[in-house]
Amino acid sequence: MKNQHQALLTLILATAIFTLNTSAWSEWTVVDRENDALPGRIIEIDHDGTRVAGFVYGPQEEGQIKPYLSVYDEEGHRLTNPGIDSDGETRGRFPHHRGIFIGWNQVQSDLGSDDLWHLRGDERMELISIERKEATSDGARLDLLIHWLSSDRDDESNGLLVAERRTIEVTRMRGRTVVDHRSEMTAKRDLKLHGDLQHAGLHFRADAEVDEVRGDTKYLWSPAHLSPGGGRIVSDELNWVNFRYPLHGNWYSVTQLNRPENRSTELSWRDYGRFGFFFTDELSEGEVRTMTGRFLIERMEEKADDKAAIRRQADQEHSAYLGQ
C-alpha cells in the first residue's frame, strides 16, 4: 500500500511539473530591449518562444524615422519591411514604408505643411512613453504615446502637431496572427490632415524582397464591384482589402479590415506590397480623430486562387470585427 501511495504521489508530482512547464512554454511575453537586427529598440512580442511581432522605435539619426509594428510568421521570419539594414542604411524601394504604420504627407497648420509620411526633413514622430506593456494568457497589448512634431516651431518653441495614443493588440487566432491597431490622434493646434491616398492613412508594407516578385502578388477588396483605377479605389463603403504574396519560399495572406467610423473614402494598393485606407480631415485644437484597423496575417499552404473562398472568409471576418 505504501508503495502504491508513493507511486501515486510521484505521478501527481510529475503531472504537476509537466503542466507547469507546458503553461510556462505556452505563454505570451513582451520585452522592451535593444534591437538585435536594426538600430534602436524593439518591444518584442513572443508566443511560445517565437517572435510574433515587434514595435520598432529609435533615434531618427540612426535611421528609425518612424515607430511601427513589424510582423513575423510562425517560424519567426519577418514579413514586413524594416526600411533599413543593421547599419541604418536605407534598404529597397520606398524605405519610408515600414511594417504597419500611420501618417500623412500633408499635415497643415500655422507652422506650415509638414510631411509626416516620408519624414525626410526635420519632422519627427517620437515615442514619448510606453504607458502599457502587457502580456496576457491569449495575447499582448501596448499603449503608446507618440508625438508628431513639425519641422518648424512657434514663438514658444513648440512644434507639437498631434499627440497620438496608439494601442496595439496582438493575438493568435485559428492559425493566424491578429493585430488590432488603434490611433487616437489629438490635434495640438488647428490643423488639416491632407495629402493623397498613396501617401497617407493606415498602411501595411510587405518586406522589400516582395518588390522583386511583384508580378505574382494578388489583391482582392470589398465591395467587389469597385474598379481599382490604377491602385486607387474610391468608396464610402470600404470594408476590407486582401493581399497575397510570396516570401521565404512560402505564400502569405494579409487582410486589413476597415470600420465605418473611420470614414475612410479611399483604398490604396501597390503590387510591391504597400496598401491601406485613407481619409482627409480638418481638426480644431483639442479635437480627437481616431483610426482603427484589424490585420489578419497567415501563411498559406500554396498560392490561393479561389477568390470566392477568400471573399467569403474576409466577409465573415469583417462581420465579426464589426460585431465586437
C-alpha positions as CSV (number, residue, x, y, z in Angstrom):
1,M,0.0,0.0,0.0
2,K,2.9,2.3,0.9
3,N,4.5,1.7,-2.5
4,Q,1.1,2.4,-4.2
5,H,0.8,5.8,-2.4
6,Q,4.4,6.7,-3.3
7,A,3.7,5.8,-6.9
8,L,0.5,7.9,-6.9
9,L,2.3,10.9,-5.4
10,T,5.1,10.6,-7.9
11,L,2.5,10.5,-10.8
12,I,0.8,13.6,-9.3
13,L,4.0,15.5,-8.9
14,A,5.2,14.6,-12.5
15,T,1.8,15.7,-13.9
16,A,2.0,19.0,-12.0
17,I,5.6,19.6,-13.2
18,F,4.5,18.8,-16.8
19,T,1.5,21.1,-16.5
20,L,3.6,23.9,-15.1
21,N,6.3,23.5,-17.8
22,T,3.6,23.4,-20.5
23,S,1.9,26.5,-19.1
24,A,5.2,28.4,-19.0
25,W,6.0,27.4,-22.6
26,S,2.6,28.3,-23.9
27,E,2.7,31.9,-23.0
28,W,3.0,35.4,-24.4
29,T,5.9,37.6,-23.4
30,V,6.5,41.3,-24.0
31,V,10.0,42.6,-23.6
32,D,11.4,46.1,-24.4
33,R,15.1,45.7,-25.4
34,E,17.8,46.7,-27.8
35,N,17.0,45.6,-31.3
36,D,19.2,42.7,-32.3
37,A,18.7,43.2,-36.1
38,L,18.4,47.0,-36.5
39,P,19.4,50.3,-34.8
40,G,17.3,51.4,-31.9
41,R,15.0,49.3,-29.8
42,I,12.2,46.8,-30.1
43,I,9.3,45.9,-27.9
44,E,9.3,42.2,-28.8
45,I,6.1,40.2,-28.6
46,D,6.7,36.4,-28.4
47,H,4.4,33.5,-28.3
48,D,5.6,30.0,-27.3
49,G,9.2,31.4,-27.6
50,T,8.8,32.6,-31.1
51,R,8.6,36.3,-32.1
52,V,5.2,37.2,-33.5
53,A,5.5,41.0,-33.7
54,G,7.7,43.8,-32.6
55,F,7.2,47.5,-32.1
56,V,10.3,49.2,-33.5
57,Y,11.5,52.6,-32.5
58,G,14.7,54.6,-32.0
59,P,16.6,57.8,-32.9
60,Q,15.9,59.3,-36.3
61,E,19.6,59.9,-36.6
62,E,20.1,56.2,-36.6
63,G,17.6,55.6,-39.4
64,Q,14.5,54.9,-37.3
65,I,12.4,57.7,-38.9
66,K,9.0,56.5,-37.6
67,P,7.8,54.0,-34.9
68,Y,6.0,51.0,-36.5
69,L,4.9,47.4,-35.9
70,S,6.9,44.6,-37.5
71,V,5.2,41.2,-38.1
72,Y,6.6,37.7,-38.3
73,D,5.4,34.3,-39.3
74,E,5.1,31.3,-37.0
75,E,8.8,30.4,-37.6
76,G,10.0,33.9,-36.8
77,H,10.6,35.1,-40.4
78,R,10.0,38.8,-40.8
79,L,7.1,39.6,-43.2
80,T,7.2,43.4,-43.1
81,N,9.6,46.0,-44.4
82,P,12.1,47.5,-42.0
83,G,13.2,50.1,-44.4
84,I,16.9,50.0,-43.2
85,D,19.6,47.5,-42.7
86,S,21.6,46.7,-39.5
87,D,23.8,49.8,-40.2
88,G,20.8,52.1,-40.5
89,E,21.2,52.5,-44.3
90,T,18.0,52.5,-46.3
91,R,17.0,49.2,-48.0
92,G,14.9,48.6,-51.0
93,R,12.3,50.8,-52.8
94,F,10.3,53.3,-50.7
95,P,12.1,52.6,-47.4
96,H,9.8,55.0,-45.5
97,H,7.1,52.3,-45.8
98,R,7.7,50.3,-42.7
99,G,5.6,47.5,-41.2
100,I,2.2,48.5,-40.0
101,F,2.3,52.3,-39.8
102,I,0.3,55.5,-40.0
103,G,1.0,59.0,-41.3
104,W,0.0,61.9,-43.6
105,N,2.3,63.6,-46.1
106,Q,0.5,66.9,-45.6
107,V,-0.2,68.0,-42.0
108,Q,-1.1,71.6,-42.4
109,S,-1.1,74.1,-39.6
110,D,0.1,77.6,-38.6
111,L,3.6,76.2,-38.8
112,G,3.2,75.3,-42.5
113,S,2.8,71.9,-44.2
114,D,4.7,69.0,-42.7
115,D,5.4,65.6,-44.2
116,L,4.6,63.0,-41.5
117,W,4.8,60.2,-44.1
118,H,8.2,60.4,-45.7
119,L,9.9,62.2,-42.8
120,R,12.8,63.4,-45.0
121,G,13.2,66.7,-43.3
122,D,13.2,67.8,-39.6
123,E,9.7,66.5,-39.0
124,R,9.5,63.9,-36.2
125,M,7.4,61.0,-35.0
126,E,8.7,60.4,-31.5
127,L,7.7,57.7,-29.0
128,I,7.3,59.7,-25.7
129,S,6.2,57.0,-23.4
130,I,5.2,53.3,-23.1
131,E,2.1,53.6,-21.0
132,R,1.2,49.9,-21.0
133,K,3.2,46.8,-22.0
134,E,1.3,43.7,-21.0
135,A,1.2,40.0,-21.9
136,T,-1.9,38.0,-21.1
137,S,-2.9,34.4,-21.5
138,D,-4.1,35.0,-25.0
139,G,-2.1,37.9,-26.4
140,A,-0.3,41.1,-25.8
141,R,-1.2,44.8,-25.6
142,L,0.8,48.0,-26.0
143,D,-0.4,51.5,-25.1
144,L,2.0,54.1,-26.5
145,L,2.1,57.9,-26.6
146,I,3.6,59.3,-29.8
147,H,4.2,62.9,-30.7
148,W,4.0,64.2,-34.2
149,L,6.4,67.2,-34.5
150,S,6.7,69.9,-37.1
151,S,10.0,70.9,-38.7
152,D,9.2,74.4,-37.5
153,R,8.5,76.0,-34.1
154,D,6.2,78.7,-32.9
155,D,7.2,81.7,-30.7
156,E,7.2,79.4,-27.6
157,S,9.5,76.9,-29.3
158,N,6.6,74.5,-29.6
159,G,6.3,72.3,-32.7
160,L,3.8,69.7,-31.5
161,L,1.1,68.9,-34.1
162,V,-0.5,65.7,-32.8
163,A,-0.4,63.7,-29.7
164,E,-1.2,60.2,-30.8
165,R,-2.2,57.4,-28.4
166,R,-1.6,54.2,-30.2
167,T,-2.9,50.9,-29.0
168,I,-1.7,47.7,-30.5
169,E,-3.2,44.3,-29.5
170,V,-1.7,41.1,-30.9
171,T,-3.0,37.5,-30.6
172,R,-3.1,34.2,-32.5
173,M,-6.5,33.0,-33.7
174,R,-7.3,30.0,-35.9
175,G,-3.7,29.7,-37.1
176,R,-3.2,33.4,-37.9
177,T,-1.8,36.4,-36.3
178,V,-4.3,39.1,-35.5
179,V,-3.2,42.7,-35.0
180,D,-5.7,45.3,-33.8
181,H,-4.4,48.9,-34.3
182,R,-6.0,52.0,-32.9
183,S,-4.6,55.5,-33.3
184,E,-6.3,58.2,-31.2
185,M,-5.0,61.5,-32.6
186,T,-5.4,64.7,-30.6
187,A,-4.8,67.9,-32.5
188,K,-2.5,70.2,-30.5
189,R,-3.2,73.1,-32.8
190,D,-5.7,73.7,-35.6
191,L,-4.6,71.5,-38.5
192,K,-5.6,69.6,-41.6
193,L,-4.8,66.0,-42.3
194,H,-4.4,66.3,-46.1
195,G,-2.4,64.6,-48.9
196,D,-3.3,61.7,-51.2
197,L,-4.2,58.1,-50.7
198,Q,-0.7,56.8,-51.8
199,H,1.0,58.9,-49.0
200,A,-1.4,58.9,-46.1
201,G,-3.5,56.8,-43.8
202,L,-3.1,53.4,-42.0
203,H,-1.0,51.0,-44.1
204,F,0.8,47.7,-44.3
205,R,4.1,47.2,-46.2
206,A,5.5,43.8,-47.0
207,D,9.2,43.1,-47.0
208,A,11.2,44.9,-49.7
209,E,12.0,41.5,-51.3
210,V,8.4,41.2,-52.4
211,D,9.2,44.1,-54.9
212,E,11.2,41.5,-56.9
213,V,8.2,39.3,-57.4
214,R,5.5,42.0,-57.6
215,G,4.2,40.4,-60.8
216,D,3.0,37.4,-58.7
217,T,1.2,39.4,-56.0
218,K,-2.6,39.4,-55.8
219,Y,-5.3,41.7,-54.3
220,L,-9.0,41.5,-53.6
221,W,-11.2,44.1,-51.9
222,S,-14.7,44.8,-50.8
223,P,-17.1,46.0,-52.2
224,A,-16.1,43.7,-55.1
225,H,-17.7,45.6,-57.9
226,L,-15.4,48.6,-57.5
227,S,-12.8,49.2,-60.2
228,P,-9.2,49.6,-58.9
229,G,-8.4,52.6,-61.1
230,G,-4.6,52.1,-61.1
231,G,-4.3,51.1,-57.5
232,R,-7.0,53.6,-56.2
233,I,-10.4,52.5,-55.1
234,V,-12.9,55.3,-54.0
235,S,-16.0,54.5,-51.9
236,D,-17.8,55.4,-48.7
237,E,-18.3,51.7,-48.0
238,L,-14.8,50.3,-48.0
239,N,-14.8,47.0,-46.0
240,W,-11.5,45.2,-46.4
241,V,-8.6,44.5,-48.7
242,N,-6.7,41.2,-49.0
243,F,-3.1,40.9,-50.3
244,R,-1.4,37.6,-51.1
245,Y,2.4,37.4,-51.8
246,P,5.3,35.0,-51.9
247,L,8.2,35.3,-49.5
248,H,10.7,33.0,-47.7
249,G,9.6,30.2,-50.1
250,N,6.0,30.4,-48.8
251,W,2.8,32.2,-49.6
252,Y,1.2,34.7,-47.2
253,S,-2.1,36.4,-46.9
254,V,-2.8,39.7,-45.2
255,T,-6.3,41.1,-44.8
256,Q,-6.9,44.6,-43.5
257,L,-10.4,45.2,-42.1
258,N,-11.8,48.7,-42.1
259,R,-14.5,50.2,-39.8
260,P,-17.3,52.6,-40.9
261,E,-16.4,55.1,-38.1
262,N,-13.0,55.6,-39.8
263,R,-14.9,57.4,-42.5
264,S,-12.2,56.2,-45.0
265,T,-13.0,57.2,-48.5
266,E,-10.1,55.7,-50.5
267,L,-8.2,52.5,-50.6
268,S,-4.6,52.5,-51.9
269,W,-2.6,49.5,-53.1
270,R,0.6,48.7,-54.9
271,D,1.8,45.5,-56.4
272,Y,5.0,45.5,-54.3
273,G,3.0,45.2,-51.1
274,R,2.0,48.5,-49.7
275,F,-1.7,49.1,-49.1
276,G,-4.1,50.9,-46.7
277,F,-7.1,53.1,-46.1
278,F,-7.1,56.9,-46.2
279,F,-9.1,60.0,-45.4
280,T,-8.7,63.7,-45.1
281,D,-10.0,65.8,-42.2
282,E,-9.7,69.2,-40.5
283,L,-9.3,69.3,-36.7
284,S,-9.5,72.2,-34.3
285,E,-7.1,72.3,-31.4
286,G,-8.1,69.7,-28.8
287,E,-10.2,67.7,-31.3
288,V,-9.7,64.0,-31.4
289,R,-9.7,61.8,-34.6
290,T,-9.5,58.1,-34.3
291,M,-8.5,55.5,-36.9
292,T,-8.7,51.8,-36.3
293,G,-8.0,48.6,-38.2
294,R,-7.5,44.9,-37.9
295,F,-4.8,42.9,-39.8
296,L,-5.1,39.2,-40.3
297,I,-1.8,37.6,-41.3
298,E,-1.3,33.9,-42.1
299,R,0.9,31.6,-44.1
300,M,-0.9,29.6,-46.9
301,E,0.0,26.1,-47.9
302,E,0.2,27.2,-51.6
303,K,-0.8,30.1,-53.8
304,A,-4.5,30.6,-53.3
305,D,-6.6,31.5,-56.3
306,D,-10.1,30.6,-55.0
307,K,-11.3,34.2,-55.0
308,A,-14.8,33.2,-53.9
309,A,-13.5,31.4,-50.8
310,I,-11.2,34.3,-49.9
311,R,-14.1,36.7,-50.2
312,R,-16.4,34.6,-48.0
313,Q,-13.8,34.3,-45.3
314,A,-12.9,38.0,-45.4
315,D,-16.6,38.9,-45.3
316,Q,-17.1,36.7,-42.3
317,E,-14.1,38.2,-40.5
318,H,-15.3,41.7,-41.3
319,S,-18.7,41.0,-39.9
320,A,-17.2,39.5,-36.7
321,Y,-14.9,42.6,-36.4
322,L,-17.9,45.0,-36.7
323,G,-19.9,42.9,-34.2
324,Q,-17.4,43.4,-31.4
